[in-house]
Amino acid sequence: MRPFELVRRLLHNWPIKLAAVLTALVLWYQLRETEPVVERSLERPLQIVGLGEDRAAVGLPKTVLVRLSGTARVVEGLNPSAVVAFVDLSGVDEGPFTAPVQVRTPSGVRLVQVIPAKVEARVERLGAGVLPVEVFAPGSVVTFEPANVEMRGPAGQVEQARAAVGVDLNAEGTVHLVAVDAQGRPLGDLELTPNQARVTARAPALTRKTVDLVLLPAPKDVHPAGVEAPEKVTIVGPPAVLAEITAVQAEAEWHVGEYTAPLKLLLPPEVDAVGEVLAHLKVEPAKPLE
């Protein structure tokens, strides 16, 4: 088709064609304006900007709640990572501060509210150190690695920290560690490296129990003239095994004379006595039968 012919066809009935285009634009605009507006709430991590590398903010919330509004199509399809909540600490060197929480949102989304709107905290110098690791497992005794981890964070919390503690609740083998102070309170602003411990061995937890001690009779060729032995003995072992023990039998080394000797306790293999159990014995030869 020749260019002249193409132009002639485009200009043919141009008022009608222009009116159709304008009508379509008006309808599109009206539909867009009448699209329902909805609200959505998101929990977003609170980021810190403008703070020196040798400083740390203490007392800030980890997350904030952000309420947004916009058309249903935009808000419902919003990627949460596109919403950024932050506190600008430029110019804050050290000490307490109050700062507004700022939120950056994508185009077409309006910020309705952020909770909290302001934060109060303080800036401290960073410190570092090493913490011993402790892992607890209900009903078990565990061995683990590493024995120590490095910590880094606000100098005040570094001074308070006493251990990196983890609890092995599900016997999964890997335990998350948290720095705690002398009272066991977590110090959440401290970063641990590594922040996990690996359980390498597990054994049943041991408990203590005190039961009666029963001394077995002496052989017939000797006569106990005096016996001083404990009435009770404390034993340690698995709870299920100790529950079945109400008394412990003991054997003495019988021979003529007066002496102090350890008693041999007749215990299951997985049970031990707490400390050495001694008896003071005075033994005479057995009297002949008349």
C-alpha positions as CSV (number, residue, x, y, z in Angstrom):
1,M,0.0,0.0,0.0
2,R,1.3,3.5,-1.0
3,P,2.0,6.0,1.8
4,F,-0.5,8.4,0.5
5,E,-3.2,5.7,0.5
6,L,-2.3,4.8,4.2
7,V,-2.6,8.4,5.3
8,R,-5.9,8.8,3.5
9,R,-7.4,5.8,5.3
10,L,-6.2,7.0,8.7
11,L,-7.8,10.4,8.2
12,H,-11.0,8.9,6.9
13,N,-13.8,9.6,9.5
14,W,-11.1,10.9,11.9
15,P,-13.6,12.6,14.2
16,I,-15.3,9.3,14.9
17,K,-12.0,7.5,15.5
18,L,-10.8,10.2,17.8
19,A,-14.0,10.1,19.8
20,A,-13.6,6.3,20.2
21,V,-10.1,6.7,21.5
22,L,-11.2,9.4,24.0
23,T,-14.1,7.3,25.1
24,A,-11.8,4.3,25.8
25,L,-9.4,6.5,27.8
26,V,-12.3,7.9,29.9
27,L,-13.6,4.4,30.6
28,W,-10.1,3.1,31.6
29,Y,-9.6,6.1,33.9
30,Q,-13.0,5.6,35.5
31,L,-12.4,1.9,36.0
32,R,-9.0,2.6,37.6
33,E,-10.5,5.2,39.9
34,T,-13.4,3.0,41.0
35,E,-11.1,0.0,41.8
36,P,-11.5,-0.8,45.5
37,V,-8.9,0.6,47.9
38,V,-7.8,-1.9,50.6
39,E,-5.4,-1.9,53.6
40,R,-2.7,-4.4,54.5
41,S,-0.5,-4.8,57.6
42,L,3.0,-6.1,57.4
43,E,5.6,-6.8,60.1
44,R,8.9,-5.6,58.8
45,P,12.4,-5.7,60.3
46,L,13.7,-2.4,61.5
47,Q,16.9,-1.4,59.8
48,I,19.5,1.1,61.0
49,V,21.2,3.5,58.6
50,G,23.8,6.2,59.1
51,L,25.5,4.6,62.1
52,G,29.3,4.3,62.3
53,E,30.8,0.8,62.0
54,D,32.2,1.0,65.5
55,R,28.8,1.8,67.1
56,A,25.7,-0.3,67.9
57,A,22.2,0.7,68.7
58,V,20.8,-0.8,71.9
59,G,17.1,-1.1,72.9
60,L,15.6,-0.9,69.4
61,P,12.7,-3.2,68.5
62,K,13.6,-5.9,66.0
63,T,10.5,-5.3,63.9
64,V,7.7,-2.7,63.4
65,L,4.1,-3.0,62.2
66,V,3.4,-1.1,58.9
67,R,-0.1,-0.4,57.7
68,L,-0.4,0.3,53.9
69,S,-3.3,1.2,51.6
70,G,-3.8,1.2,47.8
71,T,-5.8,-0.5,45.1
72,A,-6.5,-4.2,45.7
73,R,-4.5,-5.2,42.7
74,V,-1.4,-3.3,43.9
75,V,-1.6,-4.0,47.6
76,E,-2.5,-7.7,47.5
77,G,0.3,-8.4,45.0
78,L,2.8,-6.4,47.0
79,N,6.2,-8.1,47.7
80,P,6.8,-7.4,51.5
81,S,10.6,-6.9,50.8
82,A,9.7,-3.8,48.8
83,V,8.6,-2.1,52.0
84,V,11.6,-1.0,54.0
85,A,11.4,0.4,57.6
86,F,14.4,2.2,58.9
87,V,15.8,4.6,61.5
88,D,18.4,7.2,60.3
89,L,21.0,7.7,63.0
90,S,23.3,10.0,61.0
91,G,24.9,12.4,63.4
92,V,24.2,10.2,66.5
93,D,27.6,9.5,68.1
94,E,26.9,7.9,71.5
95,G,24.3,8.0,74.1
96,P,20.4,8.1,74.2
97,F,18.4,9.2,71.2
98,T,14.8,9.5,70.0
99,A,14.2,9.0,66.2
100,P,11.2,8.6,63.9
101,V,10.6,5.3,62.1
102,Q,10.7,6.0,58.4
103,V,9.1,3.7,55.8
104,R,10.0,3.5,52.1
105,T,7.1,2.1,49.9
106,P,6.8,1.3,46.2
107,S,4.8,3.5,43.8
108,G,1.0,3.2,44.2
109,V,1.2,2.3,47.9
110,R,0.4,4.8,50.6
111,L,1.7,4.5,54.2
112,V,-1.2,4.7,56.7
113,Q,0.6,4.0,60.0
114,V,3.8,2.6,61.4
115,I,3.9,1.2,65.0
116,P,5.8,2.4,66.8
117,A,6.1,5.8,65.1
118,K,9.2,6.8,67.2
119,V,11.8,4.8,69.0
120,E,13.9,5.6,72.0
121,A,17.2,3.8,72.5
122,R,20.9,4.5,72.9
123,V,24.1,4.2,70.9
124,E,27.1,2.4,72.4
125,R,30.6,1.6,71.2
126,L,31.2,-1.9,70.0
127,G,33.0,-4.5,72.1
128,A,34.2,-8.1,71.5
129,G,35.1,-11.1,73.5
130,V,34.9,-14.9,73.9
131,L,32.1,-16.8,75.7
132,P,31.9,-20.4,77.0
133,V,29.1,-22.5,75.5
134,E,26.5,-24.3,77.6
135,V,24.0,-26.7,76.1
136,F,21.1,-28.1,78.1
137,A,18.9,-31.1,77.1
138,P,15.9,-32.1,79.3
139,G,16.3,-35.7,80.4
140,S,19.8,-36.0,78.9
141,V,23.4,-35.2,79.4
142,V,25.1,-34.0,76.2
143,T,28.5,-33.3,74.9
144,F,28.9,-30.6,72.2
145,E,31.2,-28.5,70.2
146,P,32.5,-25.8,70.0
147,A,33.4,-25.1,73.7
148,N,33.7,-21.3,73.1
149,V,32.3,-18.8,70.6
150,E,33.2,-15.2,69.8
151,M,30.8,-12.3,70.6
152,R,30.5,-8.8,69.2
153,G,28.1,-6.1,70.1
154,P,27.5,-3.1,72.5
155,A,30.3,-2.8,75.0
156,G,27.9,-2.7,77.9
157,Q,26.4,-6.1,77.0
158,V,29.8,-7.6,76.3
159,E,30.8,-6.8,79.9
160,Q,27.6,-8.4,81.2
161,A,27.8,-11.6,79.1
162,R,28.7,-14.8,81.0
163,A,27.8,-17.7,78.6
164,A,26.4,-18.6,75.2
165,V,23.5,-20.9,76.1
166,G,21.4,-23.3,74.0
167,V,18.6,-25.7,74.8
168,D,18.3,-29.0,72.8
169,L,14.5,-29.5,73.0
170,N,13.9,-31.7,69.9
171,A,17.2,-33.7,69.9
172,E,17.9,-32.4,66.4
173,G,21.7,-32.2,66.9
174,T,22.1,-28.5,66.2
175,V,21.3,-25.9,68.9
176,H,20.9,-22.1,68.5
177,L,23.0,-20.1,71.0
178,V,22.0,-17.0,72.8
179,A,24.3,-14.8,75.0
180,V,23.1,-14.5,78.6
181,D,24.2,-12.5,81.7
182,A,24.9,-13.9,85.2
183,Q,21.1,-14.1,85.9
184,G,20.4,-16.0,82.7
185,R,18.8,-13.0,81.0
186,P,19.3,-13.0,77.2
187,L,21.5,-10.2,75.6
188,G,19.8,-10.0,72.2
189,D,22.1,-7.3,70.8
190,L,25.2,-9.5,70.9
191,E,26.2,-11.4,67.7
192,L,27.8,-14.8,68.3
193,T,30.2,-16.5,65.8
194,P,29.3,-19.3,65.4
195,N,25.7,-18.9,66.7
196,Q,25.1,-22.6,66.8
197,A,26.4,-25.6,68.7
198,R,26.5,-29.2,67.5
199,V,25.6,-32.1,69.9
200,T,28.1,-34.9,69.5
201,A,26.9,-37.3,72.1
202,R,23.9,-37.9,74.3
203,A,23.3,-39.9,77.4
204,P,20.4,-40.3,79.9
205,A,20.4,-37.7,82.7
206,L,21.4,-39.0,86.1
207,T,19.6,-38.3,89.4
208,R,20.4,-38.9,93.1
209,K,18.5,-40.9,95.6
210,T,19.2,-41.9,99.3
211,V,18.1,-45.4,100.3
212,D,18.7,-47.8,103.2
213,L,22.0,-49.7,103.5
214,V,21.7,-53.3,104.4
215,L,25.0,-55.1,105.5
216,L,25.0,-58.8,104.6
217,P,25.8,-61.2,107.4
218,A,29.4,-62.2,108.3
219,P,30.6,-65.7,107.4
220,K,30.3,-68.4,110.1
221,D,34.0,-68.6,110.9
222,V,34.0,-65.0,112.4
223,H,32.0,-63.2,115.0
224,P,31.2,-59.4,114.5
225,A,31.8,-58.0,118.0
226,G,31.1,-54.4,116.8
227,V,29.9,-53.0,113.6
228,E,29.6,-49.2,112.8
229,A,28.2,-48.7,109.3
230,P,26.0,-46.0,107.7
231,E,22.3,-46.7,107.8
232,K,21.8,-44.8,104.5
233,V,23.7,-44.5,101.2
234,T,23.3,-42.0,98.3
235,I,23.3,-43.4,94.9
236,V,23.2,-41.8,91.4
237,G,21.9,-43.2,88.1
238,P,19.1,-43.1,85.5
239,P,15.8,-42.1,87.1
240,A,14.0,-45.2,85.8
241,V,16.5,-47.5,87.4
242,L,16.7,-45.6,90.7
243,A,12.9,-45.8,91.0
244,E,13.1,-49.6,91.4
245,I,15.7,-49.4,94.2
246,T,14.5,-49.1,97.8
247,A,17.6,-50.5,99.6
248,V,21.2,-51.4,98.8
249,Q,23.0,-54.5,100.0
250,A,26.6,-54.3,101.0
251,E,29.4,-56.8,101.6
252,A,32.2,-56.2,104.1
253,E,35.8,-57.7,104.2
254,W,35.5,-60.0,107.2
255,H,38.6,-61.0,109.1
256,V,39.7,-61.1,112.7
257,G,40.7,-57.7,114.1
258,E,39.5,-54.1,114.5
259,Y,39.7,-52.1,111.3
260,T,37.9,-49.6,108.9
261,A,37.3,-50.9,105.4
262,P,35.2,-49.9,102.4
263,L,32.0,-51.7,101.8
264,K,31.2,-53.4,98.4
265,L,27.8,-52.2,97.3
266,L,25.7,-54.6,95.2
267,L,24.5,-52.1,92.5
268,P,23.2,-52.4,88.9
269,P,26.0,-51.6,86.4
270,E,24.5,-48.1,85.5
271,V,24.3,-47.0,89.2
272,D,27.1,-45.7,91.4
273,A,27.4,-44.6,95.0
274,V,28.2,-41.0,95.9
275,G,31.6,-41.2,97.6
276,E,33.2,-44.2,99.3
277,V,31.1,-46.0,101.9
278,L,33.2,-47.2,104.9
279,A,32.4,-49.4,107.9
280,H,34.3,-49.8,111.2
281,L,34.4,-53.4,112.2
282,K,35.6,-55.3,115.3
283,V,35.7,-59.0,114.5
284,E,36.6,-61.9,116.7
285,P,37.0,-65.6,115.9
286,A,33.8,-67.6,115.9
287,K,33.1,-69.3,119.2
288,P,33.0,-73.1,119.0
289,L,29.6,-74.7,119.4
290,E,29.1,-76.4,122.8
